[in-house]
Amino acid sequence: MLQVTRKDPSESVENLVRRFNKKVQQSGILVMARKKRYYEKPISKKEQREVAIRKRARREQKTREILGLK
């Protein structure tokens, strides 16, 4: 669990919440929680790597089409 303490007694709650949100994003807790939200079938690392490569290639192709580079 991440904890954020006040730097000084006069620090506003908004600043405290902003620093907490920044720490949460940097730690990657939300990303992990979203991934584990639903059950995924276990697949091998090789399959995960292949899926990631296909996704990356598809994304690059879309950006090329949008930019008109083909």
Buried (B, 14 or more C-beta within 10 A) or exposed (E): EEEBEEEEEEEEEEEBEEBEEEEBEEEEEEEEEEEEEEEEEEEEEEEEEEEEEEEEEEEEEEEEEEEEEE
